[in-house]
Amino acid sequence: MFPNRRISLVAAFAAVMAPLDGSTALALADGFYRYPTIGGGAIVFAAEGDLWKVPVSGGVALRLTAYEGEEAFPKLSPDGKMLAFTAQYEGNDDVYVMPATGGEPVRLTFHPAPDQTLGWTSDGKVLFRSRRDTPNNDFRIYSVSPEGGLPDLIPLEPAAWISFEPGGKRVAFQKLGLEFHNWKRYKGGEAEKIYVGTIQDNTFSEVSRYDGKNAFPMWAPDGRIYFVTDRWGRPNLGSMKPDGSDVKRLTKFEDYDVRWPAMGDGKIVYQHKMDIWLYDLATGANQMVPITLPSDRLQVREKFVDPKAYLRGWGLSKDGERIALETRGDLFVARTKKKGLIRRLTEGSESRSRAPAFSPDGKQVAAWTEVNGEEQLILHAADNSEPPRQIGTMAPGWHLAPVWSPDGKRIAWGDQNYDIHVTDVGTGENILVDHAEWEINHYTWSPDSRYLAYELMQTNLFSQVRIWDGQTKKKYDATEPFYNSSCPAWDPKGKYLYFLSDRYINPFLDKFEARFIVNDATLPCVLALQADGTLPFAPRGDTDPEKPKDKKEKEKSEKDKDKDKDKDQKSKADKEEEEKIEPIRIDFDGLMDRFVQVPVEPGNYSDLVALDGKLHWLKSPNRGMMPYDSEDPEEAPAASLETYNIEKEKLSTITSGVKAYEVSLDHKVLVYQTKDGFTRIEAGAKEAPKDDDAKEAKVDLSGWSLSVNPRAEWKQELHEAWRLQRDFFYDPKMHGVDWEAVWKQYGSLADRIGSRGDLADCLGEMFGELNVGHAYHGGGDVRSGKKIGTGLLAADLRYDPATGFWQIQKIFRGDFPMPNWTSPLSRPDLRVKAGQWLVAIDGRPLAKGEDYLKRLANRAGQEVELSLNDAPALKGARRIVVKTVAEDTRVRYADWVRQNREYVDKKSSGQIGYIHLYDMSNRGLRQFARDYPAQARKRGLIMDDRWNHGGFVAPMILAHLDRKILAIGGTRHGNIDTVPSHAFSGYMACLINRQGGSDCETFALGFKQFQLGPVIGTRTWGGWVGIRGDKPLRDGGMITQPEFGGWDPKGKDWIIEGHGVDPDVELDLNADGLIHANDVQLDYAVENLLKQIAKDPRDLCPAPPIRPRPLQPVGD
């Protein structure tokens, strides 16, 4: 190892991708081919987000579409003359149709919910699936004429794929579509199954008879159903008789999956790897279709992006005059005062650099930069005068921000193993300082560079501040282990160590019942480092001598203050004196006892920084999980930046809306970041600049430009995503998967990626090899059309073909206290009722055969005028103005919950309560907090855990439901309650289904194990290894690493993951789901509870007689 070597990092950065390179660019494989369809002797497929056509025999493909958005899911009509597909021409995923030879697409659907094309019916209609008009976001399948008109619902729910029996009345359908499910070899409760039956009598049987993947049913003229299944390992083509017997394997791939099959012309076309393959039903011949893609590769060309949109890490130079910026995986340096050059330090999309930190002398910027595909500690010359230099060689892994010692000789950093290290800049020698129970991400050097203070999580899961002595290599506890302590900050003169500690316990009582939380618990604190030192904030006597600082300020006030205004006019001697650092002495014996709190009110404080005589910190507001003014915040609320004068004991708020801030090493400059950018002020300032001064204080990044190479970025992102799974996956053995081999398998495809969508598909396939839930990806620099929202009325309307008008069938009304959870038609003063007719919009009569939603395109969230009448006629119509909603799924959901509660109440004569939990996060907890107390005295309670989106609050709700009754109490007049308060004394039941997963499975399993009542429904999803999703890719794409696993209390096995939670009573909904409001699972739960109540109502026992206690005479 040669830690001081100068290396050619450009060559090293590219080395990791060397195995992916072909011989030359001209010899590279053509493209990434997806979603094939066949008909009329041709194949249409998607590549680079556009549609292409090629003869069945292969050849040079013809481009059919070229829009900036994505075109996908092409489906050729049986005669091959027409092509239906999904596109984003109007900004939404809608269904379009055009001639198979190309031409102008015609829009067929107008609802804002995404519509995905599935195929064609035998009578020439286009099939598509959509999550529109449902309370629980399940897929439903519709048909629509290629000439336009209104979609017709096929009454199956959920329904993701369908195939009609040729010449018969039966259909084969699949309830759930997991095509984008990053989970191979999945056998949980949501596994795809194929059902066969007739729609007319709503009778279906599950015929696939295998608990893994059974997908894409295709009913062929030969009477057999062809499908994709993984019962032989990799998903391959198979076929079976309609009753599920005589299963035959048709393809035998062992390397990549068979995906996206489509039938036509007596053949099945499908995707394998990145190619299109063809299977002949008659001969069994199976071969790849040779395709040449004559694309201009527009999406892989170098392009310019807005660097401010991808800002992440940043740091200041010692004097605060410069700022190092990390954006889109590259490093830049800019001025903080007045506009100037913005210098690019790294320029290579092949590697990523993170977490820049200026060296104390300002000549270098340390950062984690990829070398040969692994992060290494690299020093980049701040002025590009020298090539980058690698410091030592770090073990493969992920690293937290580097922090320089003030003398520039050492760098501290943390890693994914919960370790903290110190690296010698000169030799590259690395020292392991400490190990914690969580990532160590707050560490700071003493002014003399000898000591390192850091916080770490202990085994009791409380954080503690420790100090490491760089000379003796010993570490010491600085704070008690019984309080959370964090954010250590050194006094610049070496007398004190400041920190934050959660030690003020002020319980907040719940408004509805006896429970509490602790908030606003943090206090700034100070330790005296020397045993003979004095602590601040001591009481003052009347004869105490005046402090030197007070004398200095008094003398200054008597002189001409104008002479001291320009702080830059210091003599050389003054500067040398200022920079002279005296060695710090720490008396560790009794250190944690030399402690005092800063006299401020407790709050939610973070990011403590100490100056000479002042402190800075961030204070976050208490907003709850669902503040009224921001129900779905795009980002976490920002904090207030505060400063505290230690001598005057005075607190000031500088500004609000702060995301982060930093103080320069010389303690002169402070820069804070808000959503509007960076602002520079004087460190220790009491308020932010205003008006013209505020404009002058902005860090000017105007004109900043960043060029990127998309193809190189995609390669880098693919490898980084693979590496992060390696470093954070909860099982170090990667579920027994050879993860290095997986990289070779999918990394070899990188040169064929032609769009960000191709990368997403490759990420999903690679993650799927881990056989785990919660391995997600999404977002990033994805090409998409301009969003144009369609306004909705959150109501069901029925079209009348005789008049062309629409009759209101139902107005959806939730009982949530927000206007956007209920239909705009539900305002009482509008007097709109079911049965009335919509005859015109904005004064223009509706036309026959027209979907009224077409009139509401680009009107989401806007006022529209509706003409309503009691009869289907224009004459006598009245006009009202309403504000449409952009989506109505949550309105329909809220209405469904309210109706279920009312239904259960009516059916049980008021004896049974009902609570649905939307998720195990903010919404679900709000629902429980709102709906439980009012129903706590019911004789029965149904906890509906179906369609739950997961989260983390299930243990809180379980603990509440599992309360044991110690006593019953009240007054002589009433006010009866249990001890503890609101403990449930009746019977409970829990509903689950295959669409519920993650923390909702915690609830289901706990409900069973705590014996709270029967669990009714179908087996749950089976994804329980938790995630955090805090490591985005360079283009902002989200990826997750399943890292929080769990096992049973006896240590026998890991729970839930891969299987799900089995119900006590297995009961599925009918094939039509909730379309006709026939909820057999809910009915069963009501009947089950009523039977138990009839035997023993479990009412709270009345008060027994009170034993008389008169004075009793006592004999002699």
RAMO-V436166 format. One record per pair of residues at least 12 apart in sequence whose ideal C-beta (glycine too) atoms are under 6 Angstrom apart, sorted by the first residue. I is the first residue (numbers start at 0). J is the second residue. Records with the same first field share a line. If there is no record, write none. Layout:
# RAMO-V436166
I = J  J
This chain:
# RAMO-V436166
0 = 392
2 = 391  426  427
5 = 386  388
6 = 389
8 = 387
11 = 370  371
12 = 347  349  350
13 = 349
14 = 371
15 = 371  372
16 = 714
19 = 746  749  750
27 = 750
28 = 751
29 = 291  292
30 = 46  292  753
31 = 273  751  752  753  757
32 = 44  46  275
33 = 45  270
34 = 71  72  259
35 = 268  275
36 = 73  74  75  261
37 = 261  263  264  266  268
38 = 75  79  263
39 = 78  79
40 = 55
41 = 54  79
42 = 55  268
43 = 73  75
44 = 275
45 = 71
46 = 292
47 = 298  753  754
48 = 69  754  756  782
49 = 62  64  65  70
50 = 63  64  70  73
53 = 290
57 = 288  289  290
59 = 291  293
60 = 290  292
63 = 101
68 = 87  783  784
69 = 87
70 = 84  86
71 = 85
72 = 84  85  115  116
74 = 116  118
75 = 99
76 = 119
79 = 99
80 = 99
81 = 96  145
82 = 97  99
83 = 96  116  125
84 = 116
85 = 115  116
87 = 784
89 = 787
90 = 784  785  786  787
91 = 111
92 = 113  114
93 = 106  108  114
94 = 107  108  114  116  127
96 = 145
107 = 143
109 = 789  850  852  853
110 = 131  852
111 = 788  789  886
112 = 129  130  131
114 = 127  129
115 = 128
120 = 142
124 = 142  144
125 = 143  145
126 = 142
127 = 141
128 = 140
134 = 891  892  895
135 = 946
136 = 888
137 = 156  157
138 = 157  158  159
139 = 156  158
140 = 153  158  161
148 = 848
149 = 798  850
154 = 1071  1074
155 = 172  1070
156 = 1071  1072  1074
157 = 174
158 = 172
159 = 173  175  176
160 = 173
162 = 216  217  218
164 = 218
165 = 220
168 = 197
169 = 195  197
171 = 193  195  216  218  224
172 = 194
173 = 191  193  216
175 = 189  191
177 = 191
181 = 763  766  767  774
182 = 767  772
183 = 767  768  770
184 = 770
186 = 210  211
187 = 1020  1021  1059
188 = 993  1018  1019  1020  1021  1059
189 = 993  1020
190 = 210  211
191 = 212  213  214
192 = 205  207  213
193 = 206  207  213  216
195 = 241
201 = 1069  1070  1071
203 = 1070
206 = 242  243
208 = 243
209 = 230
211 = 229  230
212 = 228  229  234
213 = 226  228
214 = 227
215 = 227  260
217 = 262
223 = 238
224 = 239  241
225 = 238
227 = 257
231 = 248
233 = 252  253  256
234 = 256  257
235 = 250  252  257
236 = 249  250  257  278
237 = 249
250 = 285
255 = 271  272
257 = 269  271
258 = 270
265 = 280  281
266 = 279
273 = 748  751
274 = 287
275 = 288
298 = 754
299 = 709  710
301 = 706  708
303 = 704  706
304 = 705  707
306 = 326  703  705
309 = 326  327  1035
310 = 326
311 = 325
312 = 325  353  354  355
314 = 355  356  357
315 = 661  663  670
316 = 357  361
317 = 359  361  664  665
318 = 663  665
319 = 663  667  668
322 = 335
323 = 355  357  364
325 = 353  355
327 = 705  1033
328 = 351  1033
329 = 345
330 = 344  345  352  355  366
331 = 343
332 = 381
335 = 670  679  698
338 = 699
341 = 703
344 = 379
348 = 707  708  711  712
349 = 711  715
350 = 369
351 = 369  715  1033
352 = 366  368
353 = 367
354 = 366  367  400
356 = 401
358 = 403  407
359 = 403  405  407
360 = 407
362 = 381
363 = 378  381
364 = 379  381
365 = 378  401  410
367 = 398
372 = 718
373 = 395
374 = 398
375 = 389  393
376 = 390
377 = 389
390 = 422  427
391 = 422  427  429
396 = 414  415  726
397 = 415  726
398 = 412  414
399 = 412  413  440
402 = 442
404 = 444  448
405 = 444  448
406 = 448
408 = 424
409 = 421  423
410 = 422
411 = 442  451
413 = 438  439  440
415 = 726
417 = 434  435  437  438
418 = 431  434
419 = 432  433  439  453
432 = 467
433 = 474
435 = 455  456
436 = 456  458
437 = 456
439 = 453  455
441 = 454  486
443 = 487
445 = 489  583
446 = 489  491  493  580
447 = 580  582  583
449 = 469  470
450 = 466  468
451 = 467
452 = 466  487
454 = 485
457 = 480
461 = 483
462 = 483  485
463 = 478  480  484
464 = 477  478  484  487  498
465 = 477
475 = 587
478 = 591
479 = 591
482 = 500  502
483 = 501
484 = 498  500
485 = 499
486 = 499  607
488 = 607  608  609
490 = 609
491 = 611
493 = 583
494 = 532
495 = 525
496 = 526
497 = 525  607  609
498 = 524
499 = 521  523  604  607
500 = 522  524
501 = 520  521
502 = 522
503 = 520  522  601
504 = 517
511 = 932
512 = 932  980  981
513 = 980
518 = 621
519 = 601  602
520 = 601
521 = 604
522 = 596  601
523 = 597
524 = 596
525 = 595
526 = 593  594
527 = 593
528 = 585
529 = 584  586
530 = 586
534 = 595
535 = 645
536 = 595  598
598 = 648
599 = 650
602 = 618
603 = 619
604 = 616  618
605 = 617
608 = 662
610 = 666  682  683
612 = 645  646
613 = 642  644  683
614 = 643
615 = 642
616 = 641
617 = 638
618 = 638  639  641
619 = 638
622 = 636
624 = 921
625 = 921  925
637 = 656  657  658
638 = 657
639 = 652  655
640 = 653  654  657  660  671
651 = 685
653 = 686  687
654 = 687
656 = 673
657 = 671  673
658 = 672
659 = 672
662 = 682
666 = 682
667 = 682
668 = 682
669 = 682
677 = 698
678 = 696  697
679 = 696  698
680 = 696
713 = 752  758
714 = 749
716 = 1032
717 = 749
720 = 762  1038
721 = 742
723 = 1030  1040
724 = 1040
725 = 738
727 = 1040  1042
728 = 1040
729 = 1024  1041  1042  1044
734 = 769  770
736 = 768
741 = 768
745 = 761  765
755 = 779  780  781
762 = 776
771 = 1024  1041
772 = 1022
773 = 1022  1024  1026  1039  1041
774 = 1041
775 = 1039
776 = 1038
777 = 1037
778 = 1035  1036  1037
779 = 1034  1035  1036
780 = 1034
787 = 857
788 = 859  885
789 = 852  855  856
790 = 855  858  859  883
791 = 883  884  887
792 = 824
793 = 811  822  884  887  890
794 = 807  810  822  824
795 = 808  809
799 = 871
802 = 871
803 = 845  846  847
804 = 836  838  845  871
805 = 837  851
806 = 836
807 = 833  835
809 = 833
810 = 822  824  825
811 = 890  891  894
812 = 825  894
813 = 890  893  894
814 = 897
815 = 893
820 = 890  893
822 = 890
823 = 881  882
829 = 879
835 = 867  869
836 = 868  871
838 = 866  868  873  876
839 = 866
840 = 854
841 = 864
844 = 873
858 = 883
859 = 883  885
860 = 885
862 = 880  882
863 = 883
864 = 878  880
865 = 879
866 = 878
896 = 915
899 = 913
900 = 913
903 = 1085
906 = 1085
907 = 1085
910 = 938  939  1092
911 = 937  939  1088
912 = 934  937  940
913 = 941
914 = 930  942
915 = 943
916 = 944  947
918 = 947  948  950
919 = 949  950  952  953  998  999
920 = 950
924 = 952
927 = 956
932 = 981
935 = 981  983
937 = 985
938 = 985  1092  1096
939 = 985  986  1088  1092
940 = 987
941 = 988  1084
942 = 989
943 = 990
944 = 989  991  995  999  1002  1003
945 = 990  992  995
946 = 994  995
947 = 995  999
949 = 996  997  998  999
950 = 998
951 = 998
953 = 998  1001  1002
957 = 1005
960 = 1011
961 = 1009
962 = 979  982
964 = 977  982
965 = 978
966 = 978
967 = 1099
984 = 1097  1099
985 = 1097
986 = 1088  1091
987 = 1011  1012
988 = 1012  1013  1084  1088
989 = 1006  1014
990 = 1015  1016  1080
991 = 1003  1014  1016  1019  1062
992 = 1016  1017
993 = 1017
995 = 1019
996 = 1019  1020  1022
997 = 1022
1000 = 1019  1023  1055  1060
1003 = 1019  1060
1004 = 1060
1013 = 1063  1064
1014 = 1062  1063
1015 = 1062  1064  1066  1080  1083  1084
1016 = 1062  1080
1017 = 1067
1018 = 1059  1061
1019 = 1059  1060
1020 = 1059
1021 = 1057  1058  1059
1023 = 1055  1056
1024 = 1041  1044  1056
1025 = 1043
1026 = 1039  1041
1066 = 1080  1083
